[in-house]
């Protein structure tokens, strides 16, 4: 039993090495397959060493993407002047508000359809109650969808400066 941890460690190392090998296979029809298992006729890809990028730990400014600890913007990164950005933000706000009005109308229509749909059973539904339940469930799903869309739009609008 003393050797069990050693076997587990060796097994982990071997599996780690096997995962680092990637093979590319192109069949007779030109379809490309990538695999970590060798395939006859496949070429082993040399991907070089893996690049590890670590994120800041809690308490080191990593929780807020606008924190000062993030890497600076490259000097050649395109810059937008303040008035142009303001115009873009105003345009985005208008689009989101238009979408909100549209979504609110769709929600009102869906709620009305649900209210009316719950009160009436069609001929088929009188004989098959499950059909009624399914139809009403679809109407409820429509209402829920529009409510979630409105919540998402409200969140986007509140995030604007």
C-alpha positions in Angstrom: 0.0 0.0 0.0 3.0 2.3 0.5 3.6 2.3 -3.3 0.1 3.4 -4.2 0.8 7.2 -4.0 3.9 6.7 -6.1 1.8 4.9 -8.8 -0.8 7.6 -8.7 1.9 10.3 -9.1 3.5 8.4 -12.1 0.1 7.8 -13.6 -0.7 11.6 -13.4 2.7 12.5 -15.0 2.2 10.0 -17.8 -1.3 11.2 -18.6 -0.1 14.8 -18.5 2.6 14.0 -21.1 0.1 12.2 -23.3 -2.3 15.1 -23.2 0.5 17.4 -24.6 0.7 15.4 -27.8 -1.7 16.5 -30.6 -2.1 14.7 -33.9 -3.5 16.1 -37.2 -5.0 13.6 -39.7 -6.4 14.5 -43.1 -8.5 11.8 -44.7 -8.9 11.1 -48.5 -11.8 13.5 -48.7 -9.9 16.4 -47.1 -11.6 16.2 -43.7 -9.3 17.2 -40.9 -9.3 15.4 -37.5 -7.3 16.5 -34.5 -6.7 14.0 -31.7 -4.6 13.3 -28.7 -4.3 9.7 -29.8 -2.0 8.7 -32.6 -3.8 7.8 -35.8 -2.1 5.9 -38.7 -1.0 8.5 -41.3 -1.5 11.4 -38.8 1.2 14.1 -38.3 2.3 14.9 -34.7 2.0 18.7 -34.2 4.7 20.5 -32.4 2.8 23.2 -30.4 5.8 24.3 -28.3 5.5 24.9 -24.6 2.1 25.9 -23.3 1.7 29.6 -22.3 0.3 30.0 -18.9 -1.5 33.3 -18.0 -2.5 33.7 -14.5 -5.2 36.0 -13.2 -4.8 38.2 -10.2 -5.8 36.6 -6.9 -8.7 37.9 -4.8 -7.8 41.1 -3.1 -5.2 41.9 -5.8 -7.5 43.9 -8.0 -8.7 41.0 -10.1 -12.4 41.2 -9.3 -12.9 44.5 -11.1 -12.0 44.6 -14.8 -11.6 48.4 -14.6 -9.0 48.2 -11.8 -5.6 49.7 -12.1 -3.8 46.4 -11.8 -4.8 45.2 -15.3 -2.2 45.5 -18.1 -2.0 48.9 -19.7 -3.4 49.5 -23.2 -0.7 49.2 -25.8 0.5 52.5 -27.2 -0.5 51.6 -30.8 -4.1 50.6 -29.7 -6.7 52.7 -31.6 -8.0 55.6 -29.5 -11.4 57.2 -29.7 -11.9 60.8 -28.7 -14.4 61.7 -26.0 -17.1 63.2 -28.3 -17.0 60.2 -30.7 -17.4 57.8 -27.8 -20.2 59.9 -26.4 -22.0 59.8 -29.7 -21.6 56.0 -29.8 -22.9 55.6 -26.3 -25.9 57.8 -27.1 -26.6 55.7 -30.2 -26.3 52.5 -28.2 -28.7 53.9 -25.5 -31.2 54.8 -28.2 -31.0 51.4 -29.8 -31.5 49.7 -26.4 -34.4 52.0 -25.5 -36.1 51.3 -28.8 -35.6 47.6 -28.2 -37.0 48.0 -24.7 -40.2 49.6 -26.1 -40.6 46.8 -28.7 -40.0 44.1 -26.1 -42.5 45.8 -23.7 -45.1 45.7 -26.5 -44.4 42.1 -27.2 -44.7 41.3 -23.4 -48.1 43.1 -23.2 -49.3 41.1 -26.3 -48.0 37.8 -24.8 -49.7 38.5 -21.4 -53.0 39.3 -23.1 -52.7 36.1 -25.2 -52.0 34.1 -22.0 -54.9 35.6 -20.2 -57.3 34.8 -23.1 -55.7 31.4 -23.7 -56.2 30.3 -20.1 -59.9 31.1 -20.3 -60.7 29.1 -23.4 -60.4 25.5 -24.3 -60.7 24.4 -28.0 -62.6 21.4 -29.1 -59.6 19.1 -29.0 -58.6 20.4 -25.6 -62.0 19.5 -24.1 -61.2 15.9 -24.8 -57.5 16.1 -24.1 -56.6 18.2 -21.1 -52.9 17.8 -21.7 -53.2 19.6 -25.0 -54.7 22.6 -23.1 -51.9 22.4 -20.5 -49.2 22.3 -23.3 -50.7 25.3 -25.1 -51.0 27.4 -22.0 -47.4 26.4 -21.0 -46.2 27.7 -24.4 -48.0 31.0 -23.8 -46.4 31.2 -20.3 -43.0 30.6 -21.8 -43.6 33.4 -24.3 -44.3 35.8 -21.4 -41.3 34.6 -19.4 -39.0 35.0 -22.5 -40.1 38.7 -22.9 -39.7 39.3 -19.2 -36.2 38.0 -19.3 -35.4 40.1 -22.4 -36.6 43.2 -20.6 -34.5 42.4 -17.5 -31.4 42.0 -19.8 -32.1 45.2 -21.6 -32.6 47.1 -18.2 -29.2 45.7 -17.1 -27.5 46.8 -20.3 -29.1 50.3 -20.1 -28.0 50.6 -16.4 -24.4 49.7 -17.4 -24.2 52.7 -19.8 -22.4 55.8 -18.6 
